[in-house]
Amino acid sequence: MTETARHQTPVLEDFPYRLTDNVRFGDLDPNQHVNNAVYATYFETGRVTLMKDPRHGLIQDGLAWIMVRLDMHFRAELRWPGGIELGLGVVKLGRTSVTCEQVVFSDGRCVASATAVMVLIDEVTRKPAPLTPYLISQLQPWARRGVSLSPPA
């Protein structure tokens, strides 16, 4: 996420991959709001649900995705009970990596946002593997609104 974008309030409609979840009582800390560490789980749910769904074609035999960076921005308190909407949009393709921007919304308000970087690895060698043309094509529908995805030169 650029510095300018980091300070702008995200709009859920800018994120093409969306799903809903619930705030759980166990997500709360002693202050009775969702603990900051739980947001990493919410963001993980969004990424893993997209990446592992066979309908999206983002898993290839012999290759796996690993998380290498997660930068979170906490924007508002989130309390229980309640539902949340998770959004994800791909914003950058690297030679071996994919960068996504993610959001958590509650009652129409963005309560957290994040930038996540995942690297594609060879499952045997555990070393980074180049994004395949097929994976690049399968990632295109998930580009954040206003972002044009192109592989690195």
DAGI-V874327 format. One record per backbone hydrogen bond with DSSP energy under -0.5 kcal/mol. NH is the residue of the N-H (numbers start at 0). CO is the residue of the C=O. If there is no record, write none. Layout:
[[NH,CO] [NH,CO]]
//
This chain:
[[5,1] [6,2] [6,3] [7,3] [7,4] [9,7] [13,10] [14,11] [15,13] [16,87] [17,15] [18,85] [20,83] [22,81] [26,23] [27,24] [28,32] [31,28] [33,77] [34,26] [37,34] [38,34] [38,35] [39,35] [39,36] [40,36] [40,37] [41,37] [42,38] [43,39] [44,40] [45,41] [46,42] [47,43] [48,44] [49,45] [50,46] [51,47] [52,48] [52,49] [53,51] [55,52] [56,53] [62,59] [63,120] [65,118] [67,116] [68,116] [70,114] [71,69] [72,112] [74,72] [74,110] [75,110] [81,22] [83,20] [84,104] [85,18] [86,102] [87,16] [88,100] [89,141] [90,98] [91,98] [93,96] [97,117] [98,91] [99,115] [100,88] [101,113] [102,86] [103,111] [104,84] [105,108] [108,105] [110,103] [110,108] [111,103] [112,72] [113,101] [114,70] [115,99] [116,68] [117,97] [118,65] [119,95] [120,63] [121,126] [122,61] [125,121] [128,119] [130,94] [135,131] [136,132] [137,133] [138,134] [139,135] [141,138] [142,139] [143,89] [144,13] [146,143] [148,146]]
//
